[in-house]
Amino acid sequence: VIPGWFSEISPMWPGEAHSLKMEKILFQGKSDYQNVMVFQSSTYGKVLVLDGVIQLTERDECAYQEMITHLPLCSIPNPKKVLVIGGGDGGVLREVARHASVEKIDICEIDKMVVDVSKQFFPDIAVGFEDPRVTLTVGDGVAFLKDVPEGTYDAVIVDSSDPIGPAQELFEKPFFASVAKALRPGGVVCTQAESIWLHMHIIEDIVANCRQIFKGSVNYAWTTVPTYPSGMIGFMLCSTEGPLVDFKHPVNPLSENDSQQSRPLKFYNSEIHTAAFCLPSFAKRKIGSK
Ligand SMILES: NCCCCCc1nc2ccccc2[nH]1
């Protein structure tokens, strides 16, 4: 261990560890589900860490929050009701709120400590909770979805951590089936879907499960996040049977310089939306779609 440096050692990326120079630890706690830590880094702003794994930094969270939100919401004409599973930092809520067509935003986050810590240390991310359309449920997303009437949502966003830890069930078939039931015909889901450099086997399983359950489109897309190991993270975008969804050509554009927005988009735009679905050959062979 190098004094003054945080190294992200995890079984999720054996044999490698991304490190960030650390100025000061701002919070350390243990919730009912995981260890929670916040530190001030030297060059990436404040950093949120769960069980030793970097969830977000102030400097590059935009790449993840904007893409996981706008890839699905810009792919359907008029999203009205949106569900977020996970996402307790509030960043996805902040991005969903940019869509004027949205009338209702439900969020189900299992760990209240993540919400409280985000509000205290990441106000520009937790700002998402202030939108009047938002209803927060603190609980297990699997149980939440069991009580959702069929066809309730236009879009579901699963902003989870990784299969090692409290989010494990969010990567399994029964959960995907409950998401499909909660979506209207032609509805869309976008999930955090790991890295093609590190987790190809996990992704192949996810793609196989999604292709069985979602009878519309199933596409993998990705973004670059400098503070995530392998510098990238991917998303699984699926649509249910019904009006065809072409994820690669957004029908509901968000103007990147929308003057109404107090904060313009930092990362997402319609070109990068389309580019996000382009895969390197090694990945195309394994998880590409026709
Ligand atoms: N909202 C949490 C996003 C995921 C944070 C943890 C994490 N960091 C990763 C780096 C590479 C691949 C998968 C990863 N999962």
Ligand as a Chemical Component Dictionary entry (heavy atoms), coordinates in Angstrom:
data_LIG
# 
_chem_comp.id                   LIG 
_chem_comp.type                 NON-POLYMER 
_chem_comp.pdbx_formal_charge   0 
_chem_comp.three_letter_code    LIG 
# 
loop_
_chem_comp_atom.comp_id 
_chem_comp_atom.atom_id 
_chem_comp_atom.alt_atom_id 
_chem_comp_atom.type_symbol 
_chem_comp_atom.charge 
_chem_comp_atom.model_Cartn_x 
_chem_comp_atom.model_Cartn_y 
_chem_comp_atom.model_Cartn_z 
_chem_comp_atom.pdbx_ordinal 
LIG N1  N1  N 0 -23.307 2.679  -10.588 1  
LIG C1  C1  C 0 -22.193 1.799  -10.386 2  
LIG C2  C2  C 0 -21.462 1.475  -11.647 3  
LIG C3  C3  C 0 -20.527 0.307  -11.442 4  
LIG C4  C4  C 0 -19.442 0.625  -10.456 5  
LIG C5  C5  C 0 -18.530 -0.540 -10.160 6  
LIG C6  C6  C 0 -17.841 -1.014 -11.388 7  
LIG N2  N2  N 0 -16.693 -0.550 -11.874 8  
LIG C7  C7  C 0 -16.412 -1.245 -12.995 9  
LIG C8  C8  C 0 -15.351 -1.191 -13.913 10 
LIG C9  C9  C 0 -15.350 -2.035 -15.006 11 
LIG C10 C10 C 0 -16.384 -2.926 -15.188 12 
LIG C11 C11 C 0 -17.436 -2.987 -14.274 13 
LIG C12 C12 C 0 -17.436 -2.143 -13.177 14 
LIG N3  N3  N 0 -18.321 -1.965 -12.159 15 
# 
loop_
_chem_comp_bond.comp_id 
_chem_comp_bond.atom_id_1 
_chem_comp_bond.atom_id_2 
_chem_comp_bond.value_order 
_chem_comp_bond.pdbx_ordinal 
LIG N1  C1  SING 1  
LIG C1  C2  SING 2  
LIG C2  C3  SING 3  
LIG C3  C4  SING 4  
LIG C4  C5  SING 5  
LIG C5  C6  SING 6  
LIG C6  N2  DOUB 7  
LIG C6  N3  SING 8  
LIG N2  C7  SING 9  
LIG C7  C8  SING 10 
LIG C7  C12 DOUB 11 
LIG C8  C9  DOUB 12 
LIG C9  C10 SING 13 
LIG C10 C11 DOUB 14 
LIG C11 C12 SING 15 
LIG C12 N3  SING 16 
# 
